[in-house]
């Protein structure tokens, strides 16, 4: 069987098979797409996919933001608990 039958000119998915949606940033920690984008990817036009692909590097930075780091959230939770108790 020839691989040319399966060749597609579409933009490939950025999926890296690390499918975990970050609870605060609401994007996948592997590919940096939203859950809605992941679900709709196969139905998107090439232009829509290119637009999203161009946004992904910036989204990676969102995961590194202090507010999205687990250690910062834990510290905030502890401070809130201390204030209550």
C-alpha positions as CSV (number, residue, x, y, z in Angstrom):
1,X,0.0,0.0,0.0
2,X,1.3,3.4,-0.9
3,X,1.6,6.2,1.6
4,X,0.7,8.7,-1.1
5,X,-3.0,7.7,-0.6
6,X,-2.9,9.0,2.9
7,X,-1.0,12.3,2.1
8,X,-3.0,15.4,3.1
9,X,-2.1,19.0,2.5
10,X,-3.7,20.2,5.7
11,X,-1.9,21.8,8.6
12,X,-1.1,19.0,11.0
13,X,-2.3,18.9,14.6
14,X,0.0,20.4,17.2
15,X,-1.0,17.5,19.5
16,X,2.0,15.9,21.4
17,X,-0.2,13.3,23.2
18,X,0.0,15.1,26.5
19,X,-3.7,15.8,26.9
20,X,-4.2,17.7,30.1
21,X,-6.3,20.9,30.4
22,X,-4.7,23.3,32.8
23,X,-7.3,24.2,35.4
24,X,-6.6,28.0,35.5
25,X,-5.3,28.7,32.0
26,X,-7.9,26.4,30.4
27,X,-5.5,25.3,27.7
28,X,-3.9,21.9,27.1
29,X,-0.5,21.7,28.6
30,X,0.8,19.7,25.7
31,X,-0.5,21.5,22.6
32,X,-1.7,24.8,24.1
33,X,-5.1,24.6,22.4
34,X,-8.4,25.1,24.2
35,X,-10.7,22.1,24.5
36,X,-13.1,23.7,21.9
37,X,-10.2,24.1,19.5
38,X,-9.1,20.5,20.0
39,X,-12.7,19.3,19.4
40,X,-13.2,21.4,16.3
41,X,-9.7,20.9,14.7
42,X,-10.7,18.4,12.1
43,X,-13.6,20.7,10.9
44,X,-11.5,23.9,10.8
45,X,-10.4,25.6,7.6
46,X,-6.6,25.9,6.9
47,X,-6.8,29.6,7.7
48,X,-8.4,28.9,11.1
49,X,-5.7,26.3,11.9
50,X,-2.9,28.7,10.8
51,X,-4.3,31.4,13.0
52,X,-4.4,29.1,16.1
53,X,-0.9,27.7,15.3
54,X,0.4,31.3,15.3
55,X,-1.1,31.9,18.7
56,X,0.3,28.8,20.4
57,X,3.8,30.1,21.4
58,X,2.1,33.0,23.3
59,X,-0.2,30.6,25.0
60,X,2.8,28.6,26.3
61,X,3.8,31.8,28.1
62,X,0.4,31.9,29.8
63,X,1.2,28.6,31.4
64,X,4.4,30.1,32.9
65,X,2.5,33.0,34.3
66,X,2.9,33.2,38.1
67,X,-0.8,33.0,38.7
68,X,-0.9,29.6,36.8
69,X,1.9,28.0,38.7
70,X,0.9,25.3,41.2
71,X,3.3,26.6,43.8
72,X,1.8,30.1,43.7
73,X,-1.8,28.7,43.9
74,X,-0.8,26.5,46.9
75,X,0.7,29.5,48.7
76,X,-2.4,31.6,48.0
77,X,-4.6,28.8,49.3
78,X,-2.5,28.4,52.5
79,X,-2.6,32.2,53.1
80,X,-6.4,32.2,52.7
81,X,-6.7,29.3,55.1
82,X,-4.5,30.9,57.7
83,X,-6.6,34.1,57.5
84,X,-9.8,32.1,58.1
85,X,-8.4,30.0,60.9
